Amino acid sequence: MNDFAIIDIGSNSVRLMRVADGKVLYKRLKTTRLGEGLAESPRLKETAIVRTAEAVAAFVEETKREGAGNVYAFATAAVRSAENREEFLSRVDKLCGLKIEVVSGEEEAELGILGALGGADGCVIDAGGASTEIVVQKDGQTVYKKSVNIGVVRLKDTCGRELARLKAAAEKAAREYGAVPTGVPVYAIGGTATTLAAIKLGLEVYDSAKITGTVLSHNELEEMSDRLAGMSVEEIANTKGVAQNRADIIGGGAVLLSTLAKTLGFEKITVSDSDNLEGYAKKRGLMK
């Protein structure tokens, strides 16, 4: 119980968090694009299943070799929405014996705010690969939560890097959230938010302590999305703060966050590196 690992199987990346004695030792990720093509087909691609299952198995082997007592795993939008999700779950089970919990969109939202804020009040946006969750907590109670099927991988598949199409898709999705309660601080978690924070800070090396607490105003988000849209993928990849495997999708992510902020009336967003990995550990009683 004191030494364990949690794996988050997302639509863009597989992420690993190692914990010992209640403290996060490290986080790592492998970009596998499990949700690739889900915008056009309800089925996971065989190639995406293979590379993602192998990434999960490699993380399991690594953590067990390090002495982790237990390994837990949960999957989000790509797996829960796929017609052939059992093929993926079975592939992982056969490779490494890991049983994966598939969480709903609402539970994904709950995990995100629990990890980012604990019991504090606030609004959390979790922009992922295939879905984006928004959840609001006031006076210690969840007063709003909604998951919409839009994310950076879906945007890449449907819109490419065309700014007008990206904005239209983001605006359509933003309207699906309806009236989001206001009056609380707004936070963002996930790879899009942390990458944009890293770009703002000009980080050569990712630093979670510097990322958490970075504030992105609506004007900054809009400027970033327009600037990234005018750059080639190679130019973006050479920008400080951008991981090579995120260069082709961060522009769409910036458009999504910027559009959500504008449409829903968020003047500024504070980025948190603590997210649904910590939230899963807390909800399952593995961490305080």
N, C-alpha and C positions, 0 to 999 in steps of 0.2 A: 504493500500500500504506500510505503514511503518513497519508493523508487519505481517510477513507471513512465510510460510513453503514451502519447495520444497522437493519432494520425487523422488529419482532416482531408477527406477525398473530395476536392472541389472540381469545378468544371474546367478550370484552367491549370491548377496545380495540386499536387499532393504535398501536404505540409506535415512536418513532424515537430512535436514539442516534447522535450525530455524534462522530467521533474524529479527532484529528490529532496526529501525533507521540507516539502512545501514551497520550494523555490524552483523557478524555471532555470534550467541549466543552459539550454539553447533551443533555438528554432531553426529548422532547415526546410528547404522545399525543392521539389523537382517539378518542372513544368512539363505536363504530359498532355494537356488539351483533351481531356476525356469528353468534354462537351462539344468537341468539334463536329460540325455538321448537324447538330440537333435543331438548328433553326429551319432546316429543310426536311429533315427526317426524324421520326419519333424513336429511332433506334441508334444505339451507340455503335460507332464504327468498330470493326474487329481490330483494326490496327491501334485504335485508341484504347480499347479494352486491354490489349496485350501490353502496351507500353506502360499503362497506368498500373495494371496488376503487378507487373515486374517491379515498378517503382515502390509500390506498397510492400512487396515481399522483401525488397532490399532494405527498406527502413526497419522492418520487423527483425530481419537477421542482424542488422547493425545494433539495434537497441538490446536485443537478447545477448549479443556478444559482449556488450558493455555492462550487462548485469541487471537490466530492467526487470523488475518482478512481474509486471503485467503490461500488456500492450492493448490499448483500446482504440477503436476506430469508428468514425462516423462519416457518412456520405451525404452530400447535399443535392442541389438542383439537377445536375446531369444524371445522377443515378435514380433519383426519385421520379423523374419525368420520363425515363426511358422505358419503352416496351420490353426491351430485352435486358433489363437490369439484373435479372437472375443469372444471366450468362456471366456478367462481370463479377457478381458476388461469389458465384461458384468457382470462377477462375482464381480469385484471390484465396478462397478457402483451400483449394487444391494445392496452390503454390506454397502457402505458409500456415494454413490452419487458422487464419484470422476470421472471426465473425464480425461483420460490419453492421452497424446500426444505421439505418436510413432515416434521417430526420425530416420532418415536414417543413414547409416554408415558415409557418408560424413558430415552430420550435427553433428553427435556425435564427429567427429574429430574436427570440428570447435568449439564446446562447450568446448572441452578439452583444446585447446590452449588458448581460450579466458579466461577461468577460471584460468589457470596456469600462463599465461604471459601477459594477457591484450593485449596491442598493441605492446609489445616488440617483437623483432625478436628471433627466435629460432625454434628448432624441438622438438615436443612433442610426446612421445610414450604413448599410453593408453592401457595397457594390461588388458583386462577384462576377463569375464568368458567364453564368446562365440565368441568374436571378439576382434581384436587388431587394433587400429587406429594409423597411423603415419601422422602427419601434419607438414608442414614447412612454416614459415613466414619469408620473407625477405623484408626489406625496407617497412614494414607495409603492405605488400601484401602476400596473400596465394599463394605460388608457387608450393605446392605439398600437396595432401591429398589422403589417401587410407585406406580403411578398409578391413581386411582379416578375414575370418571366422576361427580364432584360438584363444583359450583362455584357462584359467586354468581348467574350467569345461569340455570343449571338450577334452582337453589333458587327464584328469583323466578318462573320459569315454572310450577313444580310446586306451590309452597307459598304464593306471594304473600308477605305479611308476617305470617302467622299463626305465632306463637311456638311453639305446641305442634307444629304440622306441621313447622316448620323444625328443631326439636330432634329429632323422630323421624327425619327424613331424615338429619340429621347423625350421629345415633347409629348408624343402620344402616350408613352409609358408614364410620364410624370402625371398626366391627367388621371391615370388609373388609381392614384393614391388618394384622390379626393382631398378633403380638408384635413390636413395633419395638424394636430393640436400644437399651439405655440406657447411661448412663455417660459421655455426651458432652454438651456444651452444645447447646441447641435454638435454632434460628433460624427466622425466617419472612420470606419475600419475597413480592412481589406487591402489588397495589392494596389488598386488604383489610388486610393487615398495616401497610402504610405509612399508610393512612388512619386506622387505629385509633391508631397512634403519633402522628399529627398531632393527633388529637382529644385525646389525653392531654396533649400539649404545648400545646394551645390555639393552634396556629399560624395566624396570619392569612395568611401566605404560605408556600408549601411550601419547605422547606429540607432537601435531602438529607443535609447534614452533621449536622443535628440529628436527623433520622429514624434514621439508622444508629446503632445502639447503644442505642436506646430499649428498655427492658425492660418487658414486659407480663406480670404475674403471672397465674396461672390465676384468682385471685379478681377481678382487675381486668377480665379478659376476660369473666367471667360477669356482673359488674356492668354492663359496657358493653353486652353483648347484651340484658340485661333492660331497661336504660334506653332503648336505641334502639328496642326493640320497643314501648315505651309512647309513642313520639313519632310525630307525623305526618311524612310525607315533607318537607313544607314546613319543619317545625321542625328536622329533621335537616339540611336544606339550609342552614339559617341557623346551624348549629353551626360553630364555628371548627375548621378542619382538614378539613372535608368539601367536596369538589368537587361542584358542582351535579349533574353527570352520574353521581354515585355514591350520591346520597341514597336512592334507592329500593332499592339492593342491599346497602348496608353493614351493615344490620341482620342480614340472612341471613349475610353474611360473618363477622360477630362471633359469631353462634351457631355457625357451622362451626368457627372457630378455638377457641372456648371448649370446644366438645364434644370436639374432637380432643385438646386439652390435658388435659381431665378423663379421657377414656376411655383415653388412652395414657400417662397418668401424667407429663405435663410440668408441672412446678411453675411454670416461667417460660419465656418466649420472648423472644429478643432480635431486634429487627427490623433488616433490612438493606435499603438502597436499591439496592445492587449485586445483580444478579440474572442471569437467563438471557441478557440482552443482552450483558453482559460475558462470561458463560460461553461464548456462541457465538463471540465474538471471540477468546477465548483458545483454544478448541478448534480453531478454524480457523487458528490461528497468526497472527492479525491483531494481537493484543495479548499482552503478557506477564503 
